[in-house]
């Protein structure tokens, strides 16, 4: 299953049922996917994913730290998608094996629409 689709699937099913080993496997997949992407911000996301992986594998998980890191990763991902190349997010998602289409919204922002 493509990385993006796997992440969405886990989020839809509820992350409470997302085991640490499944989360680590998903994170490692994203590290590999992002490692192939030459875009500003990708390396920072990879570093934060590594940090998230370490926090999740700790003997005692610091929920607040994980929550803060996830929020940071969300912001970084949005920033990465908005970088210089307006087609970056669609290419990244398509390269990950997730079919999408894009359209302009009324506010002229790029909107990614997942085709299911």
C-alpha positions in Angstrom: 0.0 0.0 0.0 1.4 3.4 -0.9 2.8 5.5 2.0 0.2 8.3 1.8 -2.7 5.8 1.5 -1.4 3.8 4.5 -1.1 6.9 6.6 -4.6 8.1 5.7 -5.9 4.5 6.4 -4.4 4.5 9.9 -5.8 8.0 10.6 -9.2 7.0 9.5 -9.2 3.8 11.6 -7.9 5.7 14.6 -4.4 6.1 15.7 -5.1 4.4 19.0 -5.0 1.1 17.1 -1.8 2.1 15.3 0.9 0.0 17.0 4.4 1.3 17.6 5.8 -1.2 15.1 3.3 -0.1 12.5 4.0 3.5 13.2 7.7 3.0 12.9 7.3 1.1 9.6 5.1 3.9 8.3 7.7 6.6 9.4 10.5 4.7 7.7 8.5 4.5 4.5 8.0 8.3 4.7 11.8 8.8 5.4 12.5 6.8 2.2 9.9 8.6 0.2 11.0 12.1 1.3 14.7 11.1 0.9 14.0 10.9 -2.9 12.5 14.4 -2.9 14.8 17.3 -3.6 12.8 20.2 -2.1 13.5 22.8 0.6 12.2 21.5 3.9 12.3 17.8 3.1 15.5 17.1 5.1 14.0 18.9 8.1 10.9 16.7 8.0 13.1 13.6 7.7 15.0 14.7 10.9 11.7 15.2 12.7 10.4 11.9 11.6 13.6 10.3 13.0 12.9 12.1 16.3 9.3 10.9 16.3 10.4 7.3 15.7 12.8 7.5 18.6 10.2 9.0 20.9 7.7 6.3 20.0 10.3 3.6 20.6 11.2 5.0 24.1 10.5 2.8 27.1 8.1 5.5 28.3 6.4 7.5 25.6 6.1 11.3 26.3 2.6 11.9 24.9 3.0 15.7 25.1 6.3 15.6 23.2 4.9 13.4 20.5 1.8 15.6 20.2 4.1 18.7 19.8 6.3 17.0 17.3 3.3 15.8 15.2 1.9 19.4 15.1 5.4 20.6 14.0 5.5 17.9 11.3 2.0 18.9 10.1 3.2 22.5 9.7 6.4 21.5 8.0 4.4 19.3 5.6 2.1 22.1 4.7 5.1 24.4 4.2 6.8 21.9 2.0 3.7 21.5 -0.2 3.6 25.3 -0.6 7.3 25.8 -1.6 8.4 27.2 -4.9 7.1 24.5 -7.2 3.3 24.7 -7.2 3.2 21.1 -8.4 5.3 19.7 -5.6 2.6 18.1 -3.5 0.9 16.4 -6.5 4.2 15.1 -7.8 5.2 13.9 -4.3 1.9 12.2 -3.7 1.9 10.6 -7.1 5.5 9.4 -6.7 4.3 7.8 -3.5 1.7 5.9 -5.5 -1.4 7.8 -4.4 -3.5 9.0 -7.3 -4.6 12.7 -7.0 -5.9 15.5 -9.1 -5.5 19.2 -8.4 -7.7 22.2 -9.0 -7.7 25.9 -8.2 -10.1 27.0 -5.4 -12.0 30.2 -5.4 -9.2 31.7 -3.3 -6.7 30.7 -5.9 -4.9 28.3 -3.6 -3.9 24.9 -4.9 -6.2 22.2 -3.5 -5.2 18.5 -3.7 -8.2 16.2 -4.1 -7.7 12.6 -3.5 -9.2 10.3 -6.1 -10.5 7.2 -4.5 
